[in-house]
Structures are given as structure tokens and as C-alpha cells.
Amino acid sequence: MSPRKTNRRPAQTFRIFLKWSLYAVLGYGVITTVVFGHSSIDETKGVYRFHWSGLDALANDEDFGFSTATPVATKLDGSDGPYIFGDQQFIVTSDNKLVKSRVDSRLPIKVKADNQDQDSFYVTLKTAYQPQQEQYALPAKLIAISDIEGNFDAFSSFLIKNGVMDRQYNWTFGQGHLVLNGDFVDRGENEPQVLWLIYMLEDKAAAAGGRVHYILGNHEIMKLYGDYSYTEYKYREVAKQISGHSDWDTSARVLYGPNSELGKWLKTKNVAAKIGPYLFVHAGINPNLYQHKLSLAEINQIARKYYGQDAREKVTSPKEKTVLSKYDSPYWDRSLSMHTLYRAMYLLRDPLTANYHKTTQAELDQILDFYDASKLVVGHSIVFNVTTDYQGKLVKIDVKHGQEKNSPKTQGLLIESNQLYRIDGLGKKVKL
């Protein structure tokens, strides 16, 4: 047998494998589309550009066929709210009815979770909204958690098990600080309930000499300007009913808009804070942002200036552009967790302008030196467990939290006497 023929066989085998793999992928796509359907939605109007129901619609007693320019069905689904605008409040009852009533701001307002235990608590409306400062002294105890995403069960039980509050929603953390490092909205079933719990705990913590720091993430920023791309459809429906507008783009601006109690409160929050030697942002501070040598106050001022509007393509100032950037802002950055999957995602979505750079150790050291910080604490990019990176100078706290109460999958960070611990939804702690 000649060498030429011997070398051809692996190449032929590879081509055959590649061909049949391609057939398999295409076949899978065709079969799943035919059976389960496929759609494209205009997110601004809330209509299908096109919609194929799939054959399984016949088995599920759903509308069958192909259509274009038809409204996307949304509906109320379980207890929701309250949504408060001045002296008016809207709640969705457990039997899916939207109820409007007047609010007496002097009286506590009930918040009911949409969960199996039907948890509820009361909030008192604030009389003033003041932006928090950027820097604080380090308390004896600090707990940080991020990316709760409307998960009331995980959040509330984590706070109880780790001594932040009791089952009656009283603050029990004394002069400790609770840092909520962004993305507490979207994806979950209890978005406003989670926000109201934070809203309430702020006042109770302050009364005890403690502090709640709510650092906004990219999903809070999106919510403020009406981007509901990652939200449950029930929030689309309540927004439509409260606003009186059927198109998604217009109605979405109402729930956290300028007349909303929760919207006004969210707009006082920061995107960066420093507590003792620890720097907190939702996503990260990368070299592109660092090159502008902005103070934390300047970063927060720029971010707050544009809360409620998607100004990324409108601003011309290089500093403002970077703070608001979908790649370099402190609430969007991925450079501290950049890996092959993120690079592939960026390549598909935005091959020409995406930032593929992974921050180096030397660059992070420079950033920390500039802000006189010893460690940076971030969420945003999921890790299996709360962990450290970059020679212990980066703390990553975004994990896939459990969906139920008292889950060991729910994790946060405890800083006690300047020592770091991983803590979980059972109240256990492990030294980092």
C-alpha cells in the first residue's frame, strides 16, 4: 500500500464524519422546528415577526399554524406588586386580578410574595430619597450577595439563616453591612417583592446602626430604561394594564419610571462603592475604564445621570461612553472572567467592536492601587462557588442560587474581622 493512500484514509474519514455531523445538526434543527415551533418577536411592539406553532400545539390544545404580525400572548400570573405611583397602588391578587387602590403613605403597605408559603411583610414608604456616599469604614461584619434575579425564596431564607433578619423581617445584623451587588431583578417570579424587601431593610438597618448597600447591575439599569428582554411575561402584562399601552416598548417604561416609587428609589443607587479596603461593583473595572482615572464619585455621577435612558449610542464624551459601554462599564464588564465561551458569544454578536481582552494581574493591581483597595468584589459572571481569583485580589460571588428556601446552592460572602468566608443558604461558612 502506497503512503499516499494511507494518508488519504484519515482525511476521508474526517470528511465523512463532518458531513454526517452536519446532516445530524440540520436534521435536528428541522425536526425540532417542525415539532416544537419557532418564533421571532419584535420586543418593542410585542408582536411576532413570524410564528410557527409546531405540531405539538395540536396535542396541547393550542392555536396551530403559521402567522405574522400577531400579538404575543401575555397574562397575569400570581401575586405581584405593589406598584405605587403617588397615592395610587396596583397589586395583582393570587387569582390574577389587577386591583387599584389609594395609598395612605402614613400606613404600612403589605407586600405578598408569589411563593408556596405565601410570605408577606409590610413596608413604610420613604419621605425622602438621598443617594448613598461612595466610601464607608469597614464594619466588624459584612455580608455580600449578588444576582438574586427575583428569587424571593433564596434571598429571604439566606438572610434569615445568616443572621441578617429574622422570620418577622426584623433586622438582626446590628451594625453589620449588607452589600447587594447587583442584578436582583429579571428572570424570577418575585421581582418587586425582592425590591420591596431591600427597600424595607434599608430603613431597619439604619435604625440599628447598620447599612444596606444596593449596587446596581446591568439588569437594574435595563429595567430603568424599559428593557424587559429577560423578564417574565407576567410583568409585560401588568405593565400593559397599568400603563394602558399595548406595545411593549411604551408600557415597559412605566413600572420603574419617574412616577414610580420603586423607580425613584432605584435611581438613588450607586454602581460602585468602597467599604474599607474592599471595592464593590457588579461586573468589574477594566483597563479601558481605568485609563480615564475616574473617581468612584465620578463613575456614580455619570451612571446616575443616565438612569432611565439607554444613552450608550448617544453620548459623545469618552468618559461617559466608557462608563455606559456594554463592554467596559462597571455593570457590564466581563474582562475579569473572559474565557472562550464569552469570546465566542461576543464574536457572534458583535465581532467588530466587542472587547475580548482578559484583564491581567498587573492591570488589576494598577486598578486596585488607584482606588486604594486591596480586593475587588464582583458578581455578573457565574462561578460554581463563591471564590477568589487573581492571587486573592478578586472575589467572585455570582453563583447559580437554589430556587428553594434554605438551599446550600445559594451562596454569599462574609467578611468578618477582615477574614473572607463563603456562606450558604443553610448558614454554613467556609474560610476562603
C-alpha positions in Angstrom: 0.0 0.0 0.0 1.4 3.4 -1.0 1.9 6.2 1.6 -0.4 8.4 -0.5 -3.3 6.0 0.0 -2.5 5.5 3.7 -2.6 9.3 4.4 -5.9 9.7 2.5 -7.9 7.5 4.8 -7.9 9.7 7.9 -8.9 12.7 5.7 -11.7 10.7 4.1 -12.9 9.5 7.4 -12.9 13.1 8.8 -14.8 14.4 5.8 -17.4 11.7 6.1 -17.7 12.4 9.9 -18.1 16.1 9.2 -20.7 15.5 6.5 -22.9 13.3 8.7 -22.4 15.6 11.7 -23.7 18.5 9.6 -26.6 16.4 8.4 -27.4 15.4 12.0 -27.4 19.1 13.2 -29.5 20.2 10.3 -31.9 17.3 10.8 -32.2 18.0 14.5 -33.0 21.7 13.7 -35.6 20.8 11.2 -37.3 18.2 13.3 -37.4 20.3 16.5 -38.7 23.3 14.5 -41.5 21.2 12.8 -42.5 19.6 16.1 -42.0 22.4 18.7 -42.2 25.5 16.5 -40.2 28.6 16.1 -40.8 32.4 16.5 -39.2 35.8 16.2 -40.5 38.5 18.4 -40.4 42.3 17.9 -39.5 43.3 21.5 -40.6 46.9 21.1 -44.1 46.2 19.9 -44.8 42.8 21.5 -45.7 41.1 18.2 -44.4 38.1 16.3 -42.4 38.9 13.2 -43.3 35.3 12.4 -44.7 32.4 14.5 -44.9 28.7 13.7 -46.8 26.9 16.5 -45.2 23.5 15.9 -47.1 20.2 15.6 -47.2 19.8 19.4 -49.7 22.7 19.5 -52.3 20.1 18.4 -51.5 17.8 21.3 -51.5 20.8 23.8 -54.8 22.2 22.6 -53.1 25.4 21.5 -53.6 27.6 18.4 -52.0 25.8 15.4 -50.4 27.3 12.3 -48.1 30.0 10.9 -48.7 33.7 11.4 -47.0 37.1 11.2 -47.5 40.4 13.0 -49.7 38.8 15.7 -49.6 39.9 19.3 -47.5 37.8 21.8 -49.9 36.5 24.4 -49.1 37.6 28.0 -51.1 37.2 31.2 -51.1 38.0 34.9 -49.7 35.0 36.8 -49.8 35.1 40.6 -49.4 37.7 43.4 -47.4 40.7 42.2 -46.6 44.2 43.3 -47.4 46.5 44.8 -46.6 49.1 42.1 -47.0 52.5 43.7 -47.4 55.8 41.8 -48.0 58.8 44.1 -51.1 58.0 46.1 -52.2 55.1 43.8 -51.1 51.5 44.2 -51.7 48.5 41.9 -51.5 44.9 43.1 -52.1 41.6 41.3 -54.0 39.1 43.5 -53.3 35.4 43.8 -56.3 34.8 41.4 -54.7 37.0 38.8 -56.7 40.2 39.1 -55.2 43.7 38.9 -56.6 45.9 41.8 -56.1 49.6 42.0 -56.5 51.5 45.3 -55.4 54.6 47.1 -52.4 54.7 49.4 -52.1 56.4 52.7 -48.3 57.0 52.9 -48.5 57.1 56.7 -49.6 53.5 57.0 -47.6 50.3 56.3 -48.2 48.7 53.0 -48.5 44.9 52.6 -46.2 43.0 50.2 -47.1 39.4 49.4 -44.7 37.0 47.8 -45.8 34.7 45.0 -44.5 31.5 46.6 -45.8 28.4 48.2 -45.6 29.8 51.8 -47.4 33.0 50.8 -44.9 35.0 52.7 -45.8 38.6 53.4 -44.3 41.7 55.1 -45.1 45.4 55.5 -43.2 48.4 54.2 -43.4 52.0 55.2 -42.9 54.5 52.3 -39.9 56.8 52.5 -40.3 60.5 52.8 -37.0 61.4 51.0 -34.5 59.8 48.7 -30.8 60.5 49.2 -28.0 59.0 47.1 -25.6 57.0 49.3 -22.0 58.0 49.6 -19.3 56.0 47.8 -17.0 55.1 50.8 -17.6 53.7 54.2 -15.5 52.3 57.0 -15.3 48.5 57.2 -17.7 47.1 59.9 -17.0 44.2 62.1 -19.2 42.0 59.8 -20.2 42.4 56.2 -22.3 40.1 54.0 -22.4 40.4 50.3 -24.6 38.5 47.8 -25.4 39.2 44.1 -27.6 38.1 41.2 -30.7 37.1 43.1 -32.8 37.8 40.0 -36.3 38.0 41.6 -35.7 34.8 43.6 -37.5 35.7 46.9 -37.2 32.2 48.5 -33.5 32.0 48.1 -32.9 35.6 49.1 -35.2 35.8 52.2 -34.1 32.4 53.6 -30.4 33.3 53.0 -30.8 36.5 55.1 -32.6 34.6 57.9 -30.1 31.7 58.0 -27.1 34.1 58.1 -28.5 36.3 60.8 -29.3 39.4 58.8 -33.0 39.3 59.6 -35.5 37.1 61.5 -38.7 35.4 60.2 -40.7 38.5 61.1 -38.4 40.6 58.8 -36.7 42.4 61.6 -33.1 43.5 61.1 -30.9 41.3 63.3 -27.4 42.1 61.9 -26.8 45.0 64.3 -24.1 47.4 62.9 -23.2 45.0 60.2 -23.4 45.9 56.5 -25.3 44.0 53.8 -24.0 44.6 50.2 -26.3 43.6 47.4 -24.0 43.5 44.4 -26.5 43.9 41.5 -29.0 42.0 39.4 -31.8 41.5 41.9 -34.4 41.9 39.1 -35.3 39.9 35.9 -35.8 36.2 35.3 -37.6 35.5 38.6 -41.2 35.3 39.8 -40.9 37.9 42.7 -39.1 40.9 41.3 -41.0 43.7 43.1 -41.2 41.7 46.3 -37.4 41.3 46.3 -37.0 45.1 45.7 -39.5 45.9 48.5 -37.6 43.7 50.9 -34.4 45.6 50.2 -36.3 48.9 50.4 -37.7 47.9 53.9 -34.4 46.5 55.2 -32.5 49.8 54.4 -34.5 51.7 57.0 -34.4 48.9 59.6 -30.6 48.5 59.2 -30.1 52.3 59.5 -32.2 52.4 62.7 -29.9 49.7 64.2 -26.7 51.4 63.1 -26.1 49.0 60.2 -26.3 49.7 56.5 -27.7 48.2 53.3 -25.7 49.0 50.1 -27.6 48.2 46.9 -25.1 48.4 44.0 -27.0 48.4 40.6 -26.2 45.8 38.0 -26.9 45.7 34.3 -30.4 44.3 34.8 -31.4 47.1 37.1 -30.1 49.6 34.6 -32.0 47.9 31.8 -35.2 47.9 33.9 -34.9 51.6 34.5 -34.9 52.4 30.8 -37.6 49.8 30.0 -35.7 46.9 28.6 -37.6 43.8 29.6 -35.7 41.3 27.4 -35.1 39.0 30.4 -38.3 39.4 32.3 -41.2 37.0 32.9 -44.2 37.7 30.6 -46.5 38.5 33.6 -44.5 41.7 34.1 -45.2 42.6 30.4 -48.9 42.2 31.1 -49.0 44.2 34.3 -47.1 47.0 32.6 -49.6 47.0 29.8 -52.6 47.1 32.1 -51.2 49.8 34.4 -50.0 52.0 31.6 -52.9 51.5 29.2 -50.4 50.8 26.3 -50.4 47.6 24.4 -47.0 48.0 22.8 -44.1 46.6 25.0 -41.7 49.5 24.5 -44.0 52.2 25.8 -45.6 50.1 28.6 -42.3 48.9 29.9 -41.1 52.4 30.8 -43.9 52.8 33.4 -43.3 50.2 36.2 -39.9 51.8 37.2 -40.4 55.1 35.6 -40.1 58.6 37.1 -43.5 58.4 38.8 -42.9 55.0 40.3 -41.9 54.7 44.0 -39.5 51.8 43.2 -38.1 53.7 40.2 -37.4 56.9 42.2 -35.7 54.8 44.9 -33.6 52.8 42.4 -32.3 56.0 40.8 -30.6 57.0 44.0 -28.4 53.9 44.0 -24.7 53.7 43.1 -22.9 51.4 40.6 -19.7 51.4 42.7 -18.8 51.6 46.4 -15.8 51.0 48.6 -16.2 49.7 52.1 -12.9 49.6 54.0 -10.3 48.2 51.5 -13.0 46.3 49.5 -14.2 47.7 46.2 -17.7 46.6 45.1 -19.1 46.8 41.5 -21.5 44.4 39.8 -19.3 43.3 36.9 -15.8 44.8 37.1 -13.5 47.6 36.4 -11.3 47.0 33.4 -8.3 48.8 31.8 -10.5 50.8 29.4 -12.4 52.3 32.3 -9.3 52.7 34.4 -7.5 54.8 31.8 -9.9 57.7 32.4 -8.8 57.8 36.1 -12.4 58.4 37.3 -13.1 58.5 41.0 -15.9 56.4 42.3 -18.0 59.5 42.8 -17.5 60.4 39.1 -18.4 56.9 37.9 -21.6 57.0 40.0 -22.5 60.6 38.8 -22.2 59.6 35.2 -24.2 56.4 35.6 -26.9 58.2 37.6 -27.1 61.0 35.1 -28.4 58.5 32.5 -30.6 56.2 34.7 -33.9 55.7 32.8 -32.4 56.2 29.3 -30.4 53.9 27.0 -27.8 56.6 26.1 -24.9 54.3 25.1 -25.1 55.3 21.5 -26.0 59.0 22.1 -23.2 60.3 24.4 -20.0 61.7 22.9 -17.8 62.2 25.9 -15.2 59.4 26.0 -15.6 59.1 29.8 -19.4 58.8 29.7 -19.2 56.4 26.7 -16.9 54.1 28.7 -19.0 54.2 31.9 -22.1 53.3 29.9 -20.5 50.9 27.5 -22.0 47.4 27.1 -18.4 46.0 27.4 -16.5 48.4 29.6 -19.0 49.7 32.2 -18.7 48.6 35.8 -22.1 46.8 35.4 -21.4 45.0 32.0 -17.6 44.2 32.1 -16.5 40.6 31.5 -12.8 41.1 31.3 -12.1 39.6 34.7 -13.8 36.4 33.7 -13.1 36.4 30.0 -12.9 32.9 28.5 -13.5 31.0 25.3 -17.3 30.9 25.7 -17.6 34.7 26.3 -15.2 35.4 23.3 -17.3 33.1 21.1 -20.5 34.9 22.2 -19.0 38.3 21.5 -17.7 37.1 18.1 -21.2 36.1 17.1 -23.0 39.2 18.4 -20.5 42.0 17.8 -17.3 40.8 16.1 -16.0 44.3 15.2 -16.4 46.3 18.4 -16.5 43.8 21.3 -13.8 43.9 23.9 -12.2 40.4 24.1 -9.4 41.4 26.4 -8.8 39.5 29.7 -7.5 41.7 32.5 -4.0 40.8 33.5 -2.8 40.5 37.1 -0.7 43.7 36.6 -3.7 45.6 35.3 -5.8 44.6 38.2 -3.0 45.6 40.6 -2.9 49.0 39.0 -6.7 49.4 39.3 -6.7 48.4 43.0 -3.8 50.7 43.7 -5.6 53.7 42.1 -8.6 53.2 44.3 -6.5 52.3 47.3 -8.3 49.0 47.6 -7.0 45.5 48.4 -9.7 43.5 46.8 -12.4 43.8 44.1 -15.7 42.0 44.7 -17.9 41.3 41.6 -21.0 39.3 40.5 -22.3 39.2 37.0 -20.2 36.2 35.7 -21.3 32.9 37.2 -18.9 30.7 39.1 -19.6 27.3 40.7 -18.9 28.6 44.2 -18.0 31.9 45.8 -14.3 32.0 45.2 -11.2 34.2 44.8 -9.0 34.8 41.8 -6.1 36.9 40.7 -3.9 35.9 43.6 -6.8 36.5 46.0 -7.4 40.1 44.9 -10.6 39.4 43.1 -13.7 37.9 44.8 -16.4 36.4 42.6 -19.8 35.9 44.2 -22.2 35.3 41.4 -23.4 31.6 41.7 -26.5 29.8 40.4 -28.6 30.2 43.6 -31.0 27.5 44.6 -34.7 28.1 43.7 -36.0 26.9 47.0 -35.5 28.1 50.6 -32.6 27.0 52.7 -30.6 25.7 49.8 -26.8 25.1 50.0 -26.6 26.2 46.4 -27.4 29.8 47.5 -24.2 31.5 48.4 -22.7 34.8 49.5 -19.6 36.3 51.0 -19.0 37.1 54.7 -16.2 39.4 55.7 -15.6 39.2 59.4 -12.6 40.7 61.2 -11.1 41.1 57.7 -11.3 37.4 57.0 -13.3 36.1 54.0 -15.8 33.3 54.2 -18.1 31.6 51.8 -21.6 31.3 53.4 -24.6 29.4 52.1 -28.4 29.2 52.4 -28.0 26.8 55.4 -25.9 29.3 57.4 -22.7 27.3 56.9 -19.4 29.2 56.4 -16.1 28.1 54.9 -12.9 30.1 55.0 -11.7 31.3 51.6 
